């Protein structure tokens, strides 16, 4: 998953550069035509800029990017260094294009056109790099765009891997834990990470956000290795083994995983991906839902203004209810809702536990006495969940996904239930359109969430969204 993200980031980064070059070519031609008071409708002018030059310019800049820009990392490269590299690329590009035109002995472009193209591309390419650098640095400060890594082992292979992650901070890798079964190594400091005992393995995975596991030691030296990889498989967490030929154990061959040989910055690795992340489609899902969330907020803006006033006037307490929930791979976030209960509702929960109508680590009863009269109306039409659109914009949630659980619920999860955390939680989902109020068995709830994750597609998301609308209109919420 991490390497796929890195490759996709590099591809989109370079694709953006080429789009900028195409925009610069078009803008340069228009500027030349305006400068010479030409007809703006005649964009294709072989004297102004011969069509042959467009692919040549793109190929030339691609080569220059590979030589002078490819090794520059956004978070580790200064703004000045980016300026210098783009300046060199632009000057070399201009010189080579003029030389080509001279050697062919044919006027392939006007000087005003090529100067305009190079000047525009210089500033656009530079501003793009400065913007991405600023954005990535601030995302890291906010704890966004991060991948949490657990490394098993603390010797040579582990140190090399940790050093490589540190050299590639632009991809947001965070080594959150280093575990070692050798008690003599517990307490060592490696790149500001304190080595902990491997006996904490299960607890760390169940209580912390973890995206990837790296075994940086021979599996034969890992206590209960077969049991641990089976546990990882049940959680749906990807894991990697720094190559050692004795990893091909009978237990791994029996797992429902797809191993393949890979390398991490020239470190040979065997990778196991228990789940199909469909990375590119998930990124499309994120952007589509971001746009949809903005549209829904605009559409329901009158309600978002009126409801807080009604809540404030009719009952004491805050307008919004914020509650800690567990999201993607165990990340904690604060879910927002309009307050539908009395202000001290959570303090009264213990008195109602004997009336719980749900099995498993979930609480729900009909006619909850803590719900206010306005709250009943908001819940009936699911209007109380509108503030969760802010969670979607922040990246904590999806529009469609599994139900966001409480930390107290996750603590009680069986390992296989934790697969629900392999996708961001959603405002709606299969559980929402499959009779959520009639589901009393938590196992059935989990089955619906896992069915959604295992069969997920953009088409399924749209089907669920369209099915959610009549549920809201009917007022089937409680």
Secondary structure, 3 states (H helix, E strand, C coil): CHHHHHHHHHHHHHHHHHHHHHHHHHHHHHHHHHHCCCCCCCCCCCCCECHHHHHHHHHHHHHHHHHHCCCCCCCCCCHHHHHHHHHHHHHHHHHHHHHHHHHHCCCCECHHHHHHHHHHHHHHHHHHHHHHHHHHHHHHHCCCCCEEEEEECCCHHHHHHHHHHHHCHHHCEEEEEEEECCHHHCCCEECCEEEEEHHHHHHHHHHCCCCEEEECCCHHHCCCHHHHHHHHHHHCCEEEEECCHHHCCHHHHHCCCEEEEEEECCEEEEEEECCCCCHHHHHHHHHHHHHHHHHHHHHCHHHHHHHHHHHHHHCCCCCEEEEEEECHHHCEEEEEEECCECCCHHHHCHHHHHHCCCCCCCCCCCCCCCECHHHHHHHHCCHHHCCHHHHHHHCCCEEECCCCEEHHHHHCCCHHHHHHHHCCCEEECHHHHCCHHHCCCHHHHHHHHHHHHHCCCHHHHHHHHHHHHHHHHHCCCC
